[in-house]
Amino acid sequence: MAVPKRRTSRSRTRHRRARWRATPPDLVPVVVDGARHLVPRRLVAAVQRGLVRP
């Protein structure tokens, strides 16, 4: 099992964890049945085919 070379302080660890943020997906406008929807880029093809509801 891996062993850390130095101990990381509790303050440093919590500071690093607090700064982490998940980036929101970039939304792309798609027109489906005459209505404009904002959809994540990776789902555009599925929405256009009707596999996923916008």
Buried (B, 14 or more C-beta within 10 A) or exposed (E): EEEEEEEEEEEEEEEEEEEEEEEEEEEBEBEEEEEEBEBEEEBBEBBBEEEEEB
